[in-house]
Amino acid sequence: MSQSSSSTGGVYRVLGLIPLRLEEGVRSRHVNALYFGAFFSIGLLTFINVQQGYLFTNLGIPQTEWGGLAGRLLLINELVVLATVYLLGTLSDRVGRRVVYALGFSMVGICYVLYPMATAAEHLYLARPIFAIGAACISAMLASVINDYPDEASRSRFQAVAFILNGIGISVVNGFAGRLIEGYKSMGLDSVMVGRATFWTAAAACMVVAVVLIIFLKPGAPAQVSKREGIFKTWGVAWRAARNPRVALAYVGALVSRGDLAVVSVFYSLWLRQVGMEQGLSSEEAQARAVLFYVVAQAFAVPWAAIMAPILDRIDRVAGIAIAMFLAACGYLAMPFFPNPISNWMFLGAALIGMGEMCAQLSAIALIGKEAPVRGRGAVIGLFSFFGAVGIMGSGVFGGWLFDNWAAYGPFVMVGCGNVVVFTLALLLLRHEARRRRAQGAGIAGPEPA
């Protein structure tokens, strides 16, 4: 990957081939560090949800309580995120992205040291807030930096590379974790020590990423907010930005798309693990099967990002979110039609989930990246992440209840309906804007001469 100069900023070439225009002052080493962080960001954040079913089994928690426990942990997680993510976004506008980004990985690493030491569910509740602060840092900074670095002409493609690396990272990190469980088990460790060793390996990876980010990301606060304003004044910028209906739609899109991500990362693997154990698989075998399908879902998400990004670059961003949410709804609402979720038919289901998840994520962040004002962009992205946290919290609470009390595919039906709502809102906004353009055109043209 390389960079060449231009009159307004550098041109970064992915694998020496695909040109991406950059903002002034952004260098190749900054982008390389960002993409390195993007590779590990979502993979290491989803790790805790993908692997927690294994911990539930080690703690002796009945399967009928898994959904509720997972939902409560997610609720604690997102309450902390809600309390911190906006302030972290505005803080990054003041002290710089790399400090907050590296802090996030450090906090997640600390949690991964403590989490598998739990001997009761209450201990998980105590460790989860540490993870939540780190997750808030990582999610807010990833969204901010991938909007800070590219020029508008390359924004969706730049973001697509990050999302592709997210998807590859999710597959690699969680796939490697599955291999670690098998490897540690073959060394003669019991299930408790296997869980601890796997989490501690993830903790070490977090610390390595934190060091890379603090050294190689672009230093300092973003130029557009180099004149540091008060936190509450910047907060007002983010809320006032919602007067633009496109920004408001992006906030709603974050609510739904982050809920999608939570359902996939928390309940998909939990559902598959539960069914595997009911069908007689061992704890490690059921976990391996669950991780396999989760990895397949992310493997399909990666090429789908490459398909969606050029489309989003060439069409109206609201039209893009409408298309993406429609496709995501189709994927999630198909889940009830897979009665045996660990059969080979679920490879198709995993593909649909992966493509739906990527559609929702990429379209929402592309829309906010386009519509967010230059000054206070970090605050607007922070509020975007705040709405995302609300979506995750709602998906955890209501999804967990549906998982335990209705059907294991209930959370997928719930988020599929959410995708339909955003799809409908996007169509209504497009219709409203079209009518306004026609009215303005008629006003400019004036009445016909007699």
N, C-alpha and C positions, 0 to 999 in steps of 0.2 A: 504494500500500500504506500502511495506516495502523494506528494503535494507539489503543485506548480503554482506560480503566481498569476494574478490577474489584476485588473484595475481596481476592483472593489474588494477582493479577498482571495484566499487561496482556492485551489481546486484539488480536492482529495480524490485519489483514484483507488477504488476498492479492487484489490488484487491486481493493481496496475492497469485496469481496464475500464471500470465504470466511474465516470467523473461525477463528483459531488462538489458543488460550489459551497464555500465556507464564508462565514462572517469575517470581518476584518479582525486580525490579530489571532485567529485560531490556527494552530499549527498541527502538523501530522502527528506529533507525539501526543498532543492533547486528544485527538480523535482516536488514536490507537488505545490510549488509556481508557477513554470512554467505552469503546467497543469491548475492551477486556472486561471492564466492570459490567457492561450489559450482558456479556456471556454468563457471568456468575450471578448477577443480581436476582433474577426471578427463580433460577434454579435453586439457589441457596435459601430463598424465601419460601418456596413451595416444599422444600425438603421436610420441614417440620410437619406439614399437613399430610404429605404422602406417607411418612414413616410413623405417624403417631398411632395408627391402628396397631402396629407392632408393640408399642409401649402399653396401649390399653390392654392387650392380651397379657403382657408380662405383669401388669398390675392386677389382673384378675377381674377386670370390669366386665360385666355381662354384655353380650352383644346388643341386647334390647336397650341399653343405655348409651351406646356409642354415639348415636346421632345427637342426643341431648348434650352429652359431654363435649363433643366436638363443637357444637353450636355455642355453648357457654364459653369455651376457651376462645372462640373467635369473637364473641361479644366483648370479653375482657380485652382482647387484642385491639379491637377497633375502638373501644372507648378511650384507650390510651392514645391511639392514632388520632382520633378526633380531637383530643385535647392538645396534641402536639404538632400535627402535620402542618397546619397553617403557620404556626409560629416558626417552624423549621424552614418553611419556604421563605418567609420574610427574613429570617436570620441569614439564610444563604444569600439573599440580596445584599446583606450588609458585610458578611465576613468571607463570602466566597463559597462556591459549590463544593470544592474538593474537601474542605474541612468537615462539612456536614455529611457528605457521602462516605468518607472514610470512617467517621464516627459511627455511622449506621452499621457497617460491616463489623466493627469492633463489638458493638452491643449484641448483634446477632450471634457472634462467636461466643461471647460470655454466656448467653442463654443456652447455646448448644453444649457447653460444658456442664451446666447445672441441670438441664431438663431430664436427661436419662438417669440422674441420681434420685429422682422422685421414687418414693415408696408408697404414695397414696395420691389420689386425684387432686387433693388440696395442694400438694406440692407443685403440681403443674400450674395451678392458678397463680402461685407466687412467682414462678419463673417467667410466665408468659408476658408480663408487662415489660420486662427487659427486652425481650424479642420485639415487642410492639414498637418501642422507641426506635430501635434499629431499623425495623421495617418501614416506619414512617420516614426516616432519613433517606433510606435507599429509594423508596418509591417516588418521593417528592424530587429528589435530586436526579434520578434517571429521567423523569419527565421533563425537568427543567433544562438539563444539559443537552438533551437531544433536540430541544427547541432553541437553545442559545447558540449552538455551533453552526447549523446550516444556514445558507442563504435561502430565501423563500422559494427560489426556482427549484431547489433540490430537497425541500423539506420532507416531503413524503418518502422519497427514495432514501434519504439519510435515515429517517426513522425506521423505514422498512429493514435496512441493514441491522439496526439495533434490535428490532423485533425478531428478525431471523436468528440473530445471535442469542436472544432470549430463548427462543424455541429450541435451538441446538443445545444451549446450556441446560435447559430444563431436562431434555432427554439425556444428555451426558451425565449431569450431576445425579439425577435420580436413578438412571440406569447403572451408573457406577456404584451408587449406594446399594442397589440390589445385589450387585456382585460382591460388595464388601460384606453384606450379611452372610452370603453363602461362604465367602472366604473365611471370615472369622468363625463361622460355625464349624467349618472343616478343620480349624485349628484346635477344636475341642472346647471352645468357650461355651458356657451355658447361655440361654436366651437373654438373660439380663445383661451379661457382659458383652454379648454381641451387640445389643442395642446401644450400650454405652460407647463401645469402641467405634461404632458407626457414626454416632453423633459427635464424638470428639474429633474424628477425622474431618467432618464438616466444619467444626470450629477452627481447626488449623487452616483450612482453605479460606475461611472468612478473614483471618488475620493477614494472610498473604495478599489478598485482594485489597484490604485497607491500606497496606503499605504502598502498593503500586499506585493507587489512586492519589494518595497524599503527595507522592513524589511527582507524578507525571500529568495529572490534570492541570488545566489552565489555572494559574493562581489568581487570587484577588477576587473582588466583587465584580459582577458584570458591569460593563461600561454604561449601560442604560440606566443603572441606578447607582452610579459612583457617588452621586450626591445623596448621602444617606438620609432618608426621611424616617419619621417615627413609625413604629410598627402599626399603630392604629390608623394612621393616615394611609399607609400602604394597604392595610386591610380594606379601607374604604374604596380604594382603587379596584380591588378584586370584586367587591360586591357591586359597585357601580358599573363594572364591565358587563354585568348580567342584564343591563338595560338593552344591550345588543341581543336580540332574540337568538342569534346564532351562538353566542357565548352561553346563554341560558340553556340552549339545546345541548351544547357540549357538556355542561354541568350535569344535566339529566342523563346524557350518554355515559358519563363517568359512573353515575349511580348504578346503572344497569350493567355496564361492561365489567366493572370491578366485581359486581355481584356474580356475574358469569364466571369470572376467574376463581372466585372463592368456592363456588359450587364444584367446579371441576377439580380443584386442588384438594378440597376437603372431602367431599362426599363421593366422588367417583372411585377413588382407590379404596375408601372405606366400604362402599357398596360391594366392590369386587372381592375384597378380602373377606367380608362377611359371608358372601355366597360360597367362596372357595372353602372356607372352614366348615360350612354347613354340608358341603358335598364330600367331606372327609379328607381334605388336604391338611397337611401340617401347617403350623404357624409360618414357618419360613417359605413353604411352597405356596401358600395362599398369598403371602406378601409378594413373592416373586411374580405371581400371575397378575396381581393388581398393578404392580410397577410396570410390567410389560405393556399392558393396555394403556396405562397413563403415558408411557414413553411413545407408544404408537400415535396417540392423540397429538402429542407435541411434534412428532416427526411429520405429520400431515400439516400441522400449523405452519411449519417453516416454509415450504414451497408456496403455500397459499398466500403468505405475506408478499412473496415476490410477484405473485399475480395481482394482488389487490393494490399494491403501492403505485404502479404506473397508472392504474385506473383512477385512483384518488388524486394523482397529480394532474389528470387531464379533464376531470369533471368537477362540477360544483361540489364543495365539501359536504353540503347538506344532502345532496343527492347521493353522495358516497356513503354517508351514514345510514341513509334509508336502505340502500342496497345491502350494506353490510349487516344491518340489524335483521333484515328479512332472511338472509342466508343463515344467520346465527339462530333465529327462531326455528327454522326448519330443522337444524341439527339437534337442538335441545328437545324440541317437542317430539322427535322421533324415538327418544329413549324408552317410553312405555312399550314400544313394539319389539323390545329385545328381552324375552322372558327369561333366558338363561345368559346372564351377562358375562360368564367366563367361557362361553362357547366361542368357536371361531367366527361366528356371526358378529361378535362384538368388535372385531377388527374394523368392520364397516361403521359401527357405532362410534368407535374411537376416532375414525377419520372425520366423521360428521362433527363430533365435539371439537376436535382440534381446529377445523376450519371455521366453525362458528365462533370459537373463543378468539381466534386471531382477527376475524372480521370485526368483532365488536371492539377489541382493544385498539386496533390500528385506526379505525375510522374515528373514534372518539378523540384520540390524542391528536390526530391530523387536523380535526376541526378546531380544537382549542389552540393548536399551534398557529393556525392561520388567523384566527380571530382575536387572540390575546393581544392587548396593547403592548407596545415596546417597553414603555416605562412601567415598572412593577410587574413584568412578566412572571417573575418568580412567585409573587403573591397570587396572581391569577392561577398559575399552575398549582400552587399550594391549595387554593380553594377548590380547584378541580380534583385534587387528590383527597381533599376533605369530603367532597361529595362521594368519591369512590369509597372512602372508608364507611360512610353511611350505608352504601350499597352492600358492602361486605358484611357489615353488622346485621343488616336486615336479612341477608341471605343465610347467615349463620344461625340466627334465632329461629326464623320461620322455616328455613330449610331443615334444621335439626329436628324441629317438631314434626314436619312432614315425613322425614326419614324414619323416625321412630313410631309414629302414630298412623301414617297412611300407607306410604309405599316408599321403598328406597329410591325410586326414580322421581319422587315428588319434588325434590329441589330442582331438578332439571325442567320439569313442567313449569315451576314457578318462574325461573329466569327466562324461559322461552316466552312466557306471557309478557314479561318485562320488555323483551326485545320487540315484541309486537307493538307495545305502547310507544316506544321510541320511534319505531318505523312509522307509525301513524302521525306522531308529532312532526317528524321530518317532512312528511308529505303535506301536512297542513301548512308548515312554514314555507315550503316551496310554492304552494298555491297562493299564499298571502303575498309573497314577494313578487310573483308573476303578475298578480292583479295590481300591485302598487306600481310596477314598471309600466304596465299598460296605461294606468291612470296618469302617470307622469308624462308618458309619451303623448297622450291625448292633450294634456295641458300645455306642453311645449309646442305642439303643432298648432293649437288654437283653432278657432272655428273656421269652417270653410267660408271663403268669400262669396257674397251674394251674386 
